[in-house]
Amino acid sequence: MSLANELPVPRAATFSAWLELTKPRIVSLVLFTGLPALLLAAHGWPAAPVAWGALVGIALSAASAASFNHYFDRDIDGLMRRTAGRPLPTGLLPAGHALVLGAALGVLSFVVLRGFGNTLAALLGLASIAYYALVYTVWLKRRTPENIVIGGGAGASAPLIAWAAITGHLGLPAVLLAGLVFLWTPPHFWSLALYRHADYAAAGIPMLPVTHGDEVTRRRILGYTLALVAASLLLLPLGLAGPVYGVPAALLGAAFINGAWRLRRDREMTRAVRLFRFSILYLFALFAALTADALARSRS
C-alpha cells in the first residue's frame, strides 16, 4: 500500500483532486468556443435560461469527458512526468471515483441540455463525451499517430451543441466554428508532443514525433496552421463576421503562422514551448473577437 493511501488526506486536497478530474482549464476553453455560436444562432444574446442552460450543459459534458479520460489513462499517466502527479496515479483518489464522477456529470449534462435546450443538443453532448472518452482516449490515442487529428472532433463539439440548443438543428456557421477548433488541435498538441517527446515514448503513445520524428511533425504543424488561419478568415467573405473579428483574426493568424514557420526552421525546443502556449492564447483571443463581433453586429 502506498503512503498516499495510508495517510489521511486533507479536505482541501481532496476537493482539489476532484476538481482536477474535471480539467477546469480545458473546460473553460471548450466553454468559450461555444459562446459565439450562441450569439450567432440567436442573432444576439439568447433568452437567459436557454443560454445559461447551454453553457452549463457544455461545461458538464466537457468535465464528464475529462473525468473518463483520467480513468482510462490512469496507467499511462503514471509513466509520464507531465501527468504523474494527477489524482489517480498518485493514489489520492481511487480510480472508481473518476468513473462515477464522469457518469454523474454526463447524466447531468444530458438533463440540463434537454431541459433548457432540446434533445439534439443533449444527444450531441453525450456524443462528445463518448467520442473523447472512448474513440479518442481508449482507441485512437494508443493506436495511431493520427490520434490528435481524428480525435480533434471531440474538442470541437461546443459550437455544435450551442447552435443546436438555440435552433434545434445544425447549421453551416456552427460547423465552421467547430472546424476551427478541429484544425487548431493538431498544431496545439503536436507542439506539446515535440517537447514532451520522451514522455510519450516512455508511455508507448504513438504521437507523431515518436512515430515519424520531429522534422515531419514540424512540417505538419505549419501545414495545419496555414489551414487554420485560412479557415478563420473564411468567416469574413461568408458574412458570418465583420471587422471587429477580422482585424484581430488576421493579426493572430499572422503571429501563429510566424511561430509555426520559426518552429519549422529553428530546432530550438523552446520554439515548441512558445508555440504551444501561444496556441492557447490564440484560440481564446480568436473566439473572444468573434464573440465581440457577434454582439456588435446584433446591435447595429
C-alpha positions as CSV (number, residue, x, y, z in Angstrom):
1,M,0.0,0.0,0.0
2,S,1.3,3.4,-0.9
3,L,2.0,6.1,1.6
4,A,-0.7,8.3,-0.1
5,N,-3.3,5.6,0.8
6,E,-2.1,5.2,4.4
7,L,-2.2,8.9,5.5
8,P,-5.4,10.9,5.8
9,V,-5.9,13.4,3.0
10,P,-7.0,17.0,4.0
11,R,-10.4,18.0,2.7
12,A,-8.9,20.9,0.7
13,A,-6.6,18.4,-1.1
14,T,-9.5,16.0,-1.7
15,F,-11.6,18.8,-3.2
16,S,-8.7,19.9,-5.4
17,A,-8.2,16.4,-6.6
18,W,-11.9,16.0,-7.5
19,L,-11.8,19.4,-9.3
20,E,-8.6,18.3,-11.2
21,L,-10.5,15.3,-12.5
22,T,-12.7,17.7,-14.5
23,K,-9.8,19.6,-16.1
24,P,-11.2,23.0,-15.4
25,R,-8.8,24.9,-17.6
26,I,-9.7,22.8,-20.6
27,V,-13.4,23.1,-19.7
28,S,-13.1,26.9,-19.7
29,L,-11.5,26.8,-23.2
30,V,-14.2,24.5,-24.5
31,L,-16.9,26.6,-23.0
32,F,-15.5,29.7,-24.6
33,T,-15.6,28.2,-28.0
34,G,-19.4,27.7,-27.6
35,L,-20.2,31.3,-26.7
36,P,-20.1,32.9,-30.2
37,A,-22.2,30.1,-31.6
38,L,-25.0,31.0,-29.1
39,L,-24.8,34.7,-30.3
40,L,-24.7,33.9,-34.0
41,A,-27.6,31.4,-33.7
42,A,-29.8,33.8,-31.8
43,H,-28.7,37.0,-33.7
44,G,-27.8,38.4,-30.3
45,W,-27.9,37.3,-26.7
46,P,-30.4,34.4,-26.3
47,A,-33.0,34.1,-23.6
48,A,-31.2,33.7,-20.3
49,P,-32.5,30.2,-19.4
50,V,-31.5,28.7,-22.8
51,A,-28.2,30.5,-22.9
52,W,-27.1,29.6,-19.4
53,G,-28.5,26.1,-19.7
54,A,-26.5,25.5,-22.9
55,L,-23.3,26.8,-21.3
56,V,-23.7,24.8,-18.2
57,G,-24.6,21.7,-20.2
58,I,-21.5,22.1,-22.4
59,A,-19.3,22.6,-19.3
60,L,-20.8,19.5,-17.7
61,S,-20.2,17.4,-20.8
62,A,-16.6,18.5,-21.1
63,A,-16.0,17.8,-17.4
64,S,-17.5,14.4,-17.8
65,A,-15.3,13.5,-20.7
66,A,-12.3,14.8,-18.7
67,S,-13.1,12.5,-15.8
68,F,-13.4,9.5,-18.0
69,N,-10.1,10.4,-19.6
70,H,-8.5,10.4,-16.2
71,Y,-9.9,6.9,-15.5
72,F,-8.9,5.3,-18.8
73,D,-5.5,7.0,-18.9
74,R,-4.5,6.3,-15.3
75,D,-1.9,3.6,-16.3
76,I,0.0,5.8,-18.9
77,D,-0.4,8.9,-16.8
78,G,1.8,7.3,-14.1
79,L,4.5,6.8,-16.7
80,M,4.8,10.4,-17.9
81,R,6.4,13.3,-15.9
82,R,3.7,15.7,-17.1
83,T,0.8,13.6,-15.7
84,A,2.4,11.5,-12.9
85,G,1.1,13.9,-10.3
86,R,-2.6,13.5,-11.2
87,P,-5.0,12.2,-8.6
88,L,-5.3,8.6,-9.8
89,P,-1.6,7.8,-10.4
90,T,-0.7,9.2,-7.1
91,G,-3.4,7.3,-5.3
92,L,-5.0,10.5,-3.9
93,L,-8.4,9.2,-5.3
94,P,-9.5,5.7,-6.1
95,A,-9.9,5.1,-9.8
96,G,-13.6,4.3,-9.4
97,H,-14.2,7.8,-8.2
98,A,-13.3,9.2,-11.7
99,L,-15.6,6.7,-13.3
100,V,-18.5,7.6,-11.0
101,L,-17.9,11.4,-11.4
102,G,-17.8,11.1,-15.2
103,A,-21.1,9.2,-15.3
104,A,-22.8,11.6,-13.0
105,L,-21.6,14.6,-14.9
106,G,-22.7,13.0,-18.2
107,V,-26.2,12.4,-16.9
108,L,-26.4,15.9,-15.5
109,S,-25.2,17.3,-18.9
110,F,-28.0,15.4,-20.7
111,V,-30.6,16.6,-18.3
112,V,-29.6,20.2,-18.4
113,L,-29.2,20.3,-22.2
114,R,-32.5,18.5,-22.7
115,G,-34.3,20.6,-20.1
116,F,-33.1,24.1,-21.2
117,G,-32.4,23.3,-24.8
118,N,-33.6,20.3,-26.8
119,T,-33.0,16.6,-27.5
120,L,-30.5,17.2,-30.3
121,A,-28.2,19.4,-28.0
122,A,-28.4,16.8,-25.3
123,L,-27.5,13.9,-27.7
124,L,-24.6,16.0,-29.1
125,G,-23.4,16.4,-25.5
126,L,-23.4,12.7,-24.9
127,A,-21.8,12.0,-28.3
128,S,-19.0,14.4,-27.4
129,I,-18.4,12.5,-24.2
130,A,-18.3,9.1,-25.9
131,Y,-16.1,10.4,-28.7
132,Y,-13.5,11.8,-26.3
133,A,-13.6,9.0,-23.7
134,L,-13.9,6.0,-25.9
135,V,-13.0,6.8,-29.5
136,Y,-10.1,9.1,-28.7
137,T,-8.8,8.0,-25.3
138,V,-9.3,4.3,-25.4
139,W,-8.9,3.6,-29.1
140,L,-7.1,6.3,-31.2
141,K,-4.6,7.7,-28.6
142,R,-2.9,4.3,-28.2
143,R,-3.1,3.0,-31.7
144,T,-2.3,5.7,-34.3
145,P,-0.2,8.8,-34.8
146,E,-3.3,10.4,-36.3
147,N,-4.9,10.2,-32.8
148,I,-4.9,14.0,-32.4
149,V,-6.2,14.7,-35.9
150,I,-9.2,12.4,-35.7
151,G,-9.7,12.9,-32.0
152,G,-9.9,16.7,-32.6
153,G,-13.6,16.3,-33.3
154,A,-14.2,15.7,-29.6
155,G,-12.9,19.1,-28.6
156,A,-14.8,20.8,-31.3
157,S,-18.3,20.0,-30.1
158,A,-19.2,23.1,-28.1
159,P,-20.2,25.3,-31.1
160,L,-22.4,22.4,-32.4
161,I,-24.1,21.9,-29.0
162,A,-24.6,25.7,-28.5
163,W,-26.1,26.1,-32.0
164,A,-28.4,23.1,-31.6
165,A,-29.6,24.3,-28.2
166,I,-30.8,27.6,-29.8
167,T,-32.1,26.4,-33.2
168,G,-32.9,22.8,-32.7
169,H,-30.8,21.8,-35.7
170,L,-27.2,22.2,-37.0
171,G,-26.1,24.9,-39.4
172,L,-23.1,25.9,-41.5
173,P,-21.8,28.5,-39.1
174,A,-21.7,26.0,-36.2
175,V,-19.8,23.5,-38.4
176,L,-17.3,26.2,-39.5
177,L,-16.7,27.2,-35.9
178,A,-16.2,23.6,-34.9
179,G,-13.9,23.3,-37.9
180,L,-11.6,26.0,-36.4
181,V,-11.2,24.1,-33.2
182,F,-10.7,20.9,-35.2
183,L,-7.8,22.5,-37.3
184,W,-6.4,24.1,-34.2
185,T,-6.0,20.9,-32.3
186,P,-3.1,19.3,-34.2
187,P,-0.6,22.2,-34.1
188,H,-1.5,22.8,-30.4
189,F,-0.9,19.2,-29.3
190,W,1.9,18.4,-31.6
191,S,3.8,21.4,-30.2
192,L,3.3,19.9,-26.8
193,A,4.4,16.5,-28.1
194,L,7.6,17.9,-29.5
195,Y,9.0,19.0,-26.2
196,R,7.3,16.1,-24.3
197,H,8.7,13.5,-26.8
198,A,10.3,11.4,-24.1
199,D,7.2,11.3,-22.0
200,Y,5.1,9.9,-24.9
201,A,7.8,7.5,-25.9
202,A,8.1,6.2,-22.3
203,A,4.3,5.6,-22.1
204,G,4.2,3.9,-25.6
205,I,1.8,6.5,-27.0
206,P,2.3,6.8,-30.8
207,M,2.3,10.6,-31.0
208,L,3.6,11.9,-34.3
209,P,7.1,13.0,-33.1
210,V,7.6,9.5,-31.6
211,T,6.5,7.6,-34.8
212,H,7.6,9.9,-37.6
213,G,10.2,12.2,-36.0
214,D,10.4,15.9,-35.2
215,E,11.0,17.0,-38.8
216,V,7.7,15.6,-40.1
217,T,5.9,17.0,-37.0
218,R,7.2,20.5,-37.6
219,R,6.1,20.4,-41.2
220,R,2.7,19.2,-40.4
221,I,2.3,21.8,-37.6
222,L,3.0,24.5,-40.2
223,G,0.5,22.9,-42.7
224,Y,-2.3,22.8,-40.2
225,T,-1.6,26.3,-39.0
226,L,-1.9,27.6,-42.6
227,A,-5.2,25.7,-43.0
228,L,-6.5,27.0,-39.6
229,V,-5.7,30.7,-40.4
230,A,-7.3,30.4,-43.9
231,A,-10.4,28.8,-42.4
232,S,-10.6,31.6,-39.7
233,L,-10.6,34.3,-42.4
234,L,-13.2,32.5,-44.4
235,L,-15.8,33.7,-42.0
236,L,-15.4,37.2,-43.4
237,P,-16.4,36.6,-47.1
238,L,-19.2,34.3,-45.9
239,G,-20.7,37.2,-44.0
240,L,-20.5,35.5,-40.6
241,A,-18.2,38.1,-39.1
242,G,-17.1,41.7,-39.6
243,P,-14.0,43.8,-38.9
244,V,-14.3,43.6,-35.1
245,Y,-13.4,39.9,-35.7
246,G,-11.5,40.2,-38.9
247,V,-8.6,42.5,-37.8
248,P,-7.7,40.5,-34.7
249,A,-8.1,37.3,-36.6
250,A,-5.7,38.4,-39.3
251,L,-3.1,39.6,-36.7
252,L,-3.5,36.5,-34.6
253,G,-3.2,34.3,-37.6
254,A,0.0,36.1,-38.8
255,A,1.5,35.6,-35.4
256,F,0.6,31.9,-35.4
257,I,2.0,31.3,-38.8
258,N,5.2,33.2,-37.9
259,G,5.6,30.9,-34.8
260,A,4.9,27.8,-36.8
261,W,7.4,28.9,-39.5
262,R,10.1,29.6,-36.9
263,L,9.5,26.2,-35.3
264,R,9.9,24.7,-38.8
265,R,13.2,26.5,-39.4
266,D,14.7,26.6,-35.9
267,R,15.4,23.4,-34.0
268,E,15.4,25.0,-30.6
269,M,12.9,23.2,-28.4
270,T,11.9,26.5,-26.8
271,R,10.1,27.3,-30.1
272,A,7.7,24.4,-29.4
273,V,7.1,25.5,-25.9
274,R,6.3,29.0,-27.1
275,L,4.0,27.9,-29.9
276,F,2.1,25.6,-27.5
277,R,1.5,28.4,-25.1
278,F,0.6,30.9,-27.8
279,S,-1.9,28.4,-29.4
280,I,-4.0,28.6,-26.2
281,L,-3.9,32.3,-26.2
282,Y,-4.8,32.3,-29.9
283,L,-7.9,30.2,-29.5
284,F,-9.2,32.3,-26.5
285,A,-8.5,35.6,-28.4
286,L,-10.0,34.4,-31.7
287,F,-13.2,33.3,-30.1
288,A,-13.3,36.4,-27.9
289,A,-13.0,38.6,-31.0
290,L,-15.8,36.5,-32.7
291,T,-18.0,37.0,-29.6
292,A,-17.4,40.7,-29.6
293,D,-18.1,40.9,-33.3
294,A,-21.4,39.0,-33.0
295,L,-22.5,41.3,-30.2
296,A,-21.6,44.4,-32.2
297,R,-23.4,43.1,-35.3
298,S,-26.5,42.2,-33.4
299,R,-26.8,45.8,-32.1
300,S,-26.2,47.5,-35.4
